[in-house]
Structure formats: C-alpha cells, structure tokens
Amino acid sequence: MLTVGAITVERVARHHVVAAPTVSAGPPAAPVKPLPLSPEAADSDAFDDWSSGGSDPAARFLASDTAHDGSSSLLLTRPATDAAGLTASLVQPVSVSTDAPMHLRFWAKAQSAEAGSLTAQISSTTTVSLPLPAGTYDWTQFTLAYTVPKGVKRVEIRFVSGAPTTSTWIDDATVQGYGSTGVVLRNPGFEHSSADLSITDPSLVLTTGDAVLHLRSRRSPSGRFTWSLTSMSGAKAAEGTGDIEDGAATVRLKAPQGYYTFSITATLAQVTAQRSTNLVIFDAPPAIAPGDSFTGVGVHLGGESDQVLAQKLADLVAIGVRYVRTDATWGQIEAAPGVFTLPVDLDREVAAMQKVGIRPLLIPDYSNPLYDGGVTPSSPAGIAAYARFAAAVAAHYPQADIDVYNEFDFRFNKGRCGTTPQCYLQLLRPAAAAIRAASPQAAIGAPSTAGIGVNADWLDGFVGGGGLADLSAISLHPYVQPAAPESLGADLAALNQKVAAAHGGVPIPIWFSEFGYSTVPGWVNERHQAAYLVRSELVGLEHGMTRFYWYDAVDDSPIQLDLESNFGLFRRPTSFAPAAAVPKPAAAAMGIAARRLTMSSPPAVTKIGTDGIQTVQLGKGSTAVTVVFSTGAAHRVTISGGGAVTSMTGERIDLRSDGTVRVGDDPIYIGGTPRIVLA
C-alpha cells in the first residue's frame, strides 16, 4: 500500500477516489484500517477502455494496490495447475499514423512467473511480440517497437497470458510515435477499474416500478453509500443512502420515465469511491401495432455468448427496434465453389432476433477470392456466383429480408466495372431474380447508396436504367452529418417524383437502411445526436420512409476521437457497469419515438413564424401526437389544448403559468392536436 497522503493525491487526479475525510456530511466514516485489494477473485476485474478475451477461464486480470506509480496497477494471476495452450488477453485499440514507427513502453514486476506467462503485443496486419522474462523481478521498464504497415490506421495493444504466474504486474503503459510526446493509450495505469465498486446488472434499460441496480465491491465486504438520480434537465429525480453487506447492495430507483445520470459515493475501508453512469427508465415496453413499426438498427454482432446476445437484443426491443441489419459475408460462407456454409454465429444471431420479434435484413457482401480476383464481381461468372450466394443466404433464412450489396457506389466496391449505376444493375438483376426464386416472401432492398445525402445523380441513372423493377424498397444511406436532417427533405421529395414518373405513378417505399450521427468532439454531441435521430425519423416519415435503420447499435471501439467508432445508440460497457451497454440520450429518444410516432397517417408539417419553429402532427384521435422543435433559434411558444408535454427522452415538461414552453433543437411531444403559436 502507498501512504495515505499518496493515495489522496493520486486518486483525486487519476481515479476520482480520495481518502475518507475526518468530518463529513455524507456517509459515516469507514473502518480506519485500510483494506487492500485481494489478489484472488472469482472473476477478472473490468478496466475502462480495455477489453478482455481468450479461452483461459483460470487466468485473472485484476486491479492491484501494488503500483509502480499512482494508486493502481494491473495484476495477472494464473495457477500452476492451469491447462497448457490456453490464453487470456487484455486489449485496447489505438489510432496511429500509417506507415510510421511507434513503440509501446510499460513497467512490469513479477513473482514466480513461468516463461510465456505474459507477452506484450502490437498487432494489425502484422504482429510483434515481447515475452516478459520468467522468474521474480522488481519493477522494470520494457519497450516494444513497431512500424505501422502502410494503409493501417489502427492497431491493437495486447497483454496476453500464456503460462502460469503467481503474480505479474503491469503499470504505466504508453504508446508513442518516435519523436512524439503524445500518449494515446487510455487508462494507461489501470486506475479505472471495477474493483472498488461496480454495477452487476446486464442492462441499463429499466422499467418504472422495477428499476433496480445491484452493486458489488471487491474492495470491502461492508460500507456505506449515498446515491442520486439526475435528469437531462439537471433536476434531481431521486436520491437515497444504503449499506454494502457481504460486498453487495441493491438500489431501488423510484423515478418516473426519463434519461438519467446515476451517481454514487461509497465509503469502503478508508477509500471513498465516486462513480456514475447513464441509464434510461421507460414506463412500459413499446406496444407497436402490426405493420406500424419502422424502427431498426444496424449491428455488429459475433462471438457473444447466448446470454450476452439475448441481452443486447432485449435492450434493442426495449427501445422499440423491430428490424436489424447485419452482414452475411461472402468470403466466409463460400469457401469452395458452389458450397455454402452459413456461419454458426449468424445462425444463432438470426434465431435470437426472430425469437424476440426482430426481422433481420441481411446484406450479402462484398467479394470472394474465388471470383474476379477477390474484388466486387463484374465478370459474367462472378456476377452469376454472387447471385447464387445471395440466393443461398435468402433460402437459408426464409424469414429475413435482403439488402443487395452495401454502398456499391462507394469505397467498398473495388470491382473492375466501377461504381456506376449501370455496373450495379448488372449485379442486381440476376441477384434479385435468384433471391425471389429462393425466398419469395423476402423483401429486397436496393441500391443501398452511400451518403452524403441521397446521391441524386447516381439514383437518376439507377431509376432510368430500370432498377425499380428489381426491388421492394429503395434502400438509401442518406447521411448528412454533421448537418441537421431537414436538409434531406427536398432531395427526398425530388426522388419520390422521379420514382412516381418511372413507376406509373405508384410510389415505392424508402428505407433508410443506414443513417446516423457520430458523437465525437467538435462534430455532434450526444444531445444533438438524440434530437437529430427523432427529427430524421420525422423527415423520413414525411417522404414515404417505412423503415429506419440507425447506424449503429453500440459504439464500435473506445477510441473517442474516431468518427467511425462512435455512431452507437449505446456506449460500450465501462468498469462501473462492465456487463451493460450504456445508453446515450439517442437510445432513450429512439425508445420514446417508437412509442409515440406512427405510420398510420402521413405527417402534417406546419411552420410557425420565420425562425425555424416546426410542428409535425401524426396519427388521429386518441393516438394523435404533435412534435415541435426549432431548426433555428430557440423560442417560447404558447400551447393550448392537447395532452401531456414530454421531452424527447420521455421526461414530463410542465408549462409555465402563462401556458408557454421553450422550444429549441430538442423535439418535444404533445398529446393530441394542440394549438401552438409563438409567445
């Protein structure tokens, strides 16, 4: 253990944990005697920004008070009786400069470590490894050099366990390019972990009347805590105190529907832990009428246990998702010409979706090394092979719909024909015919064009070339980020006119088969992401959209500045809630929209004044709802008539005594069809 003074300094700065004060208005003081973290545990600890993996159930990655610097380090333990050949790993992806040198530096200490007990690695398309020495030694710094391969912009930093060790510690890891002083590793000293206090629940999507959190502490079997629940408006919705007994506690959240920050301060054996997380509470599961659901999401699943997969899908159902779009990768499915083996993981995923009422939209993509040199097919033989592959996917999953290829007009297409609509039509026509023959009930989406916007010029060629004959819905990825979604309206209206002219005046449904906003600093914040989600759904509903697939369900990586990694409705699990994806405001907004918005009648859009205030009315009679927001400056409006007023994330909004409410970027819902005028 470090001295109490050192604990105070380091934990304030790096772990948000301080020595318990002598006098406090908060929880009663903990026992005076410090209680160090045990080197034994039933499971590994979780660490912010690091993910664990591997096949060894006996290896443990734990937080430790034995530190080279600061208050914590990573401790690996693995018993001598452990089976040979199994590995366990702790991994973090980092962004790097392509075709450039870099190095990983860290400090390590060991007691009775066997050869191969811990290996440091940097990996992308190539991997370099540094096995730590066997034996017992004090803190020693190690360096691993790596040259980033050309074209690579992300690498993985790995600590891999491959043999027994009584104790091996890692601390103060840094990744730098030569001549650089910038540290790009997050949580490099393993200060932020689940050891002191964590939530064990697998979901942070809760229901009023049954909103319960279960806490666990590995730091101490007993302690006291205070907690609070704060809404997006900053209002405190609930608070309380409690006791930790036998290392566990339960918190019952008696709060109305809404999106919240749950904060807790716990006194644990002379250590005060302060943690927080977001969560959402809904009044009830969404009751969506058959044929009235449009809510979908893109997912990147694979490798999860049945239990984790079921929970991810349960979270999606709770926020109203009824459609899921995911890949069926050609190179994995056809390893020998004409032999199609559908992946076990995809079988599990599709079966799990169907079990909870989610309809899959599968994407037969992208290429296969057996045909056309492993790029997008363009030869007659390659195109015919793609059609057979797409048909095999459709036949194997008869309750799924098919999106023919993905963003053919963009970088995924490296075929020799090119990215023109004429090249896509050569691929689509035989594929669509084969899909219909294999699965007549499958809806076919095409052409899945990439944004920005609807790519009107490309679609002109597609519609003019007869592409509408081969599809059930026009599948688009009309990204406009970071701009507001209302910019799509004119292009969608023009597209509908072209479609009607080419299709005998009969409209064809539009799918937003990908759409989203990434939450990275300087781009779009989480609140705007939620507001734009609702507003983009309204724009789509106004222009014939029947499915809306948000991209994507969960952030793809913990790299906070990476645009591609942060589109999720949910953040990745944290060390405070290691078993649960953490909802962003957008997850709550999607759930409320699924409960309030309907396709039963066309939206009626009205502009109030000249500064951007819009109202959108949907539904009729008792199901009618009015949504109001501003595309420009915020204003106060007067509301008369109508029902309850709620925020985009479900919190009740009380009108001022004069009957007014402030309207800004965030959509608000009003029951019925009220009269709304500028105040």
N, C-alpha and C positions, 0 to 999 in steps of 0.2 A: 504493500500500500504506500502511496505517496503521503506526505504530510497533509494535515487538514488545510493548511494555507494553500498548498499547491493544488489541492482538489478544488478549492474555491475559485482560484484564478483560472484554471484550465476549463473547468466545467461551465463557468459563465461564458467563456469565449467560444467553446467548441461543442458543448453538449447540452447547453441550457439546463445544467444541473448544478446546484450550489449546496454548500454545507448548510445544514439547518440552522436558522437564526436562534439566538438565545431567547428572544422575546418575539412572539408572532401573533398576529390576529387571526391567522389561518389555522391549519390543523395542529393538534397538540404535538409537542416535540417527540421525536422518535427516540428509541433507546440510545444511550450515549455511546455504547461500544460499537465501533464500525463493524460491518458485516461484509467481508469481501465476497466477490462472486465465486461460486464453486467451480472447479474445473471439471465437474461431472454434471451432465444434464441428459434428460430423456431425448431431447431433440436439439438440433443446431439452433443457434440464435439467428435472427434476421438482421441484416445490415442495410441501411439506406444506400441505394444506388448499386448494390452488389446483388447478384442472383446466384443461387446455389443449384448444383446439378450433379449428375453422376449416379452410379449404381451401387455405391457402398453404403449400406444402412448403418454401419457401426462408426464411421468417421463423424466427428463433431467439429463444426466451426463455431467457436464461442467467443463472446466478449470476455476480456480479462482485465483485471486491475493492474497486472504486470505490464507496464508500458515503457517504451524507450523514451517517449515524450508525450506530454498530455496526460490524460487520465485513463485511457483505454488502449487496448491492442486487440489483434485477432489471435486467438489460441486454437490450434489444431490438436486434437487428441484422436488417437486411433489405436485400439488394443492389439497386443501382440498376437492374439488368437484370431484376428480378422482374416478372412479368406483372401488368398492371393488373387491378383488380376482385376480386382475391383478398384474403381477410382471414385473420388468425390472432388468437386471443384467449386470455387467461388470466382465469379466472372463479372467484369464490368466493361462495356463497350465505350470507346472514346473516339472522338473525331480527331483526324490527323491531316497533315498535309501530304498529298500524294507524292510518290517518288522522292521522298526525303528521309534523312536519317532521324532516328529518335532513340530514346533509351528509357528504361524503367529502372528506378532506384528504390530500394526499400531496406529496412533493417530487420534482422531476424535473430532469434535466440532459440536454442534447442536443449532438450534434456532427453537423453536416451532415444535419439532418432535413428531409425534404420535408413540405409541408402534408398533413395527414392520416396522417402516419406513426404516430401513436399518439393514441387517443381514449379518455378515461375515460368510463365509463357507469354509471348506476344504473338497473336495469331490473326491472319486474314486469309489471303490465298496461299500464303506461306506461313510457317510457324518456326519460331526459335524458342529454345528451352534452356533453362538454367536450373539443374537439380541442386538443391541445397545439400551441404555435406552431412554425412552421418555423424552420430556421436552427441556429445554435450559441449556447448559453447555459449559464451555470453553474447550480448548484442553486437552484431557485425553488419556492416553495410554491404549490400550486393548490387551489382549493376548488370543489366541485360540490354545489349544493343540490338537495333533492328533497323532495316531500311524498308520503308513502306513501299510496296510494289506499285508500279505505275497503274493509275486508274483507281486505286483503293483510297477511300476517304474515311474509313472507319476500321479500327482494329479492336480486338478483344484482349484485355489484360486478364490473365488467369493465374490462380494459385491452385495447383492440382495435387491432391493426396493420392499416393500410390503404394504406400507401405506403412507399417506401424510406427508410431512415435508416442512416447509418454506425454511430451509437451513440445510443441513448436510454436513460437510466437512470431507474428509479423506486425510491423508498425511503420508509420511514416512513409508510405509508398508515394512516389511521384513519377509522372511521365512528362518528359520534356523533349523538344527537338534540340539538337545541338546548337549552342549559342543562344538558346531561349531560356527565359526565367519563368515562363508561364506554366503554372501547374494546371493540368487538365483533368486529373483524376478527382472524382468527387468522394467525399468521406474517406480521405486517404489514410487517416489514423484510426479508422473503425470506431470513432467516438459515438456515432449514432446507431444504436442497436436496440433490439427488443428486450435486452436482459433486465433492465430496471423495471420497465412497465410496458405491457402491450395488450392489445385487444385480440382475443382469440376467435372472434366471430368470423365466418367466411363471407359475410355480406354487410355492407353499409347502406343498403337499400332496405328501409324499415317501414313498418306499418303502424299507424296510430293505434294505441291500445295494446300494442305488442312490441313496442320499441325497447329492446333490451340490449345492453352491451355487457360482455363478460371480460374481465380483466385478469391478467396474470403477471406476477412478479417473480423473477428468478433472483432478484437482489435480496429479498427478505420475505419470510413467511407471514409477517404481520406489518401493519402500517395504517395510516390514516390518509384520507384524500378529500379534496373539495373538487367539484366539477361545475361546469356551466355549459349552456347551450345557447348560441347566439345566432340570430338570423342574418340574412344578407343585408337587411336594413340597419343592422347594428343593435337591434333590440334583443335583450336577454329574455329568452323564452322559458327557460327552466334552469334550476341550479340545485345543488344538494351536497351532502357530505356522506362519507361511508368509511367502512373498515375493510382492510385486507386481512383475511384469515386463511391460514394454510396456503399462502401465496396466491390467493384468488379473491375476486369480488365480483358483484353484479351491480349494474347501474340501470335503473328503470327510467326511461326518458318520457315523462308525461308532458308532451308538447304537441301542438297542432301540426298539420301538414306544412312542410316547408323544407328549404335547404339550409343547413346549419353548419356551424363550426362547434365541435365538441372539444372543450378544453379541460384539462385535469392537472392538478398539482397534488402529488403524493409524497408523503414523508416516509422514507424507507431506510431504516437502520442508518441514521445520521446522513442520509443523502436525500435531497429533495428533487424529485423528477417532475418536469413540466412537459407535457405532451399535448398534441392536438391533432385533430383530423376533421375532414368534412364528412357529412353524411346527409341523406335525404330521407324524409318521412312522408309517405303518401297515406291518404285517407283509406284507400281500398284498392285492390287490383283493378286494372282498367277493364271496363265492360264494353267491349267493342263489338258492334253488330256485324254479323257476317257480311262480307263484301264492302264494309265501310272502313277497313283498315288500309292505311298507306305507309305505315311506319316500318322502316327497315334499317339495316346497318351492315357494313362490311366488316368481316372478321378475319383475323389471322390466328387460327387455332392450330393444334398439332402437338401431340406428346403429353397432353394433360391427362391426369387420372380421370376415371369416370366421375368421381366425386367433384373434382375441380371443374370439369367440363359442365356437369349438371348445374353447378352453382353459377357459372358465368352465364349460361343460358337463362337461368331463373332470374338473374339481375336484368337481363335484356327484356324478358317477358314483363317484369315489373315496371319497366319504363315504356311499355307499350309496343315493343318490337314484335312484328309478326312475319317479317321477311329477313333473311340473312343471305348475303352474297359472299361467296368464297371460291377459291381456286380449285380446279381439277387439272393438275399439271401433267401435260402430255408425256414428257420425258420419264416421269415416274410410273406412268400407267402402261405404256407400251415399250417394254424393254427389248422385245423381239418382234419382227414384223407380223402384224395381224394378231398378236397375243396381248390381250388386255387384262391387266390385273389391277383392280381398283384397290387403293391403299386401305389397310385396316383402320387407320386413324380417320380417314374420310368416311368410311362406313359407320364408325362409331359416332362421328360428329353429325352426320345426316340423320341417323336413327335417333340421337338425342334431341335434335331440333324437332323432328316430327313428333316425338313424344310429348313435347310441351306446346305444340301447335304452331311452330315456326315453319314456314315454307322456304326451302333452300332455293337460291338462284346460283347455279354452278357456272363457272367460266372455264370452258375447255381452252387452255392456253399452254404455252406460247409456241413452242417448237419442239423438235425431236431430232437428236443426232442421227437417226436412221434415215432422215429425209432432208433433201435440199441443204445439206451441209450444216444442219442444226440451227438454221435461221427460219424465220417465218416462211411457210411454204408458198411457193409461187409457180412451181412446175406442175403440169397435169398430174404426175404421180404423187407429188407432195400434197396437192390440194385434195386429191381423192383419199389419201391417207388421213388427212385431217378430218374429212367428212366421216370416215369410218370410226375414227377416235371419238368425235363428238357424239355420234350415234351410240357408241358403246357406253359412254357416260350417261346419256339420256335413258338408254334401256336399263341400265343397272339401277338408276334412281328414278323410277317412274313418277314419283310424287314431287320431283324437282322441276324447276324451270331452267332454261339455258340462256346465257348471255354469250353470243358468238364472238369470241376473242375479246381482248381488252385493249382499248386505246390503239387500234391499228394505225391511226393517223399520227402516232407519237413514237417515242423512243423505243418502246417495246418491240416495234416492228423493224427488223433489220433484213427483211427479205429482199430479194433481187428485183422484184417487180416495183417496189416502192411503197409509198404510203397514200397513194391516191384513192379516191372512192372507186375508180374502175378496178384497181387491184383488189380492193376489199370485196367488191361484188363477185369477183371470180372465186373468192374463198367462201362467201356467204351462201351463194345459191345452192351448190351441192351439199354444203353442211346443213342448211335449213331443211332441204328435202330429206336428207338422211335422218335428221333429228325427228321430223314429223312421222316418218315411217316407223322409227323405233319407239317413239313415245308420243302418240297423237295428242295426249292431254297436256303436254308441256307447252307453256308459253315461251316464245322465242323473242329475246331482246337483241336489238342491233341498232346502230353500229358501235355503240359504246365509245363515242368520240371523246377525246380529251379536251379540257378547257384550255385557255381562258374563254369563258362564255360558251356559246353553243357551236362555235366553229361553223358559221353560216355558209361560207364559201364552199367548204368541203361537203356540207349537207346538201347544198344545191346540186352538186354532181351526183350524190348518192340518190336523192329523190328523183332527179332527172334520168338517172340510169335504171330506174325501175326497182330500187331497193325496197320500196314499201310492200311489194308483193311477197317478200320472204320473211316477214316479221309479224309478231303480235303486238309489240310496243316499240316505240322509238327510245332507245337507251342512250342517255347522254351523261357526260361528266362536266356539267357547266360551271366549273369553279370560277369564281370572280374574286377570290380573296386577294388582298385584304379589303376590297371594296364591299359596300353594302349590297345585299342580294337584289334589291329593287332594280338594279341596273340590268337584270336579266329580262325584265318584263317585255320590253319592245322586241327583243330578239325572239322570245318565245312566241309572241303574237305573230311575228312575221313567219316563223317556222310553221305555225298552225295554218296560216293562209296558204303557204306553198303545199303543205300536205293535203289540204282540202282540195286544192286545184288539181293535184295529181291523183287524187283518190276518189274522184266522183263526188266531191263534197262531203265525204264521210270522214270524220276525224279519227285519228289513231292515238291511243293513249301514249303519254310520255312517262318514262321512268327516269328519275334522277338516280341512275344506278351507282353513281358516286357523287358526293357533294360534301364539302366541309370547310372548316377553317382551322388552321393550326395555331395553337396558343404558344407562341414564342415571344419573348420580349421585343418590343418595337414593331410588332406585327398586328396581332389581335389578342386582346386579353380574354380571360375566361368568361367574364361577364358579357362582353360583346359576342363571344362565340355562342353563348346561350341565346342572346337576343337575335342574332343572325340566323340561328337554327330555326326558330319559330317563324321569323319573317320570310325565310327562304321557302318554308313549307307553304306559307300563305301565297307567295308568288307562284309557286308551282301549282297549287290547287286552283288558282285563278286561271291558269292556262292549260288545263287538261292533264295535269300530273296525277297519276294513280298509284305510283309507288315512289318512296323517298328513302334512299339508302344513304345514311350518313357514313362518311368515311372518317375514322373507323371507330370500333367499339372501345378499345383500350390503347393508350399511348404505346408505341412500338418499342421505345427504349427510354432510359432515364436521361438521355442527353438533352438538356433543357434548351439549348440553342439550335437544335437541329430541326429544321422545318418539317421534314418527313416523319419525325418521331412523335409529334405532339398534336395529332388530329383527334385524339380519342375523346369519347364522352366520359371516360374514366381515366384517372391517373393510375399508374402501376402501384401495386402494394408497397407500403412503407414499413419501416421497422416497428412503427407503433401499431399498424394494422397489417401484419405480414400475410394474412390469409385472404384479404379482401381487396378488390379493386376499389379505388377511392373515387366517388362520383365528383365530377366537375359540375358547375351550375348547368351545363348543357344537358347532362343526364336527367336532372330534375326537370328542366324545361321540356325535354322530349317527352317525359312521362306525363306532365300536365297537358301538353299539346295532344297527346294520344287520347287523353280523357276528355278533351274539350272540343277539338276540331273534328269535323265530319266531312265526308264526301257526298252526303245525301242531297245537297243542293249546291249550285255554283255560288262561290263567294261574291258578295256585293261590296265593292270597294268605293269608299267615299273620301274625298279630300276636304279637309276643313281649313279654311284660310289659305294662305300662300306660303307658310313657313314649314311645310312638311308634315303636318298632323294628318294621319290617315286612320280611317276606321274600316274594318273588314267584318261583315256580318255573315255568319254561316248557320245553316240549319233553320228549322222552323218550329214554331210553337214552343213547347216546353224544352226542346233541345237546342233552341236558338242561343247563340253566343256572339258577342261583339268583342273584337280585338282592336285596341287602339294603341298607337305608337307614333313617334315622330322620326322622320328621315332627316330632319334639320335641327333647329334649335328646340330646346325644351319649352313647353308652355303649360300653363294651368288651363284645364277645361272644366266646364260645368256639366255634370251628369244628372239627368232627371229621368226617373223611371228605371226599369231594368232591375237586375238582381244584384247579388254579391259581387264585389270587386276584388280580384285577386291578382297577385304578381305572376310573372312568367314561370316562377318556380313554386307557385301554389300558396304563398302566404296571403292571408287576408289583408286588404288595404282599406282603411277607414277614410271616408271622405271628410274634408274639413267641415266645419259648421255651416259654411256657405255653399256646400254641395260641390266643391271643386277638388281636383286631384292634379298632381303634376304628372305630365306625360313627357317622356324622353325616349331614348333609344330602346329601352326595355318594353316589350309589349305587355299590356295588362288586359285581363279578361273581365268582361262584364256580362252577367247572365241576362238573356233576353235581348231585346232590341231597344235600348235606351235612346233618349235624345241627348246628343253631345254637341256642345258649342264652345267656342273659345271664351274663356273667362275675361 
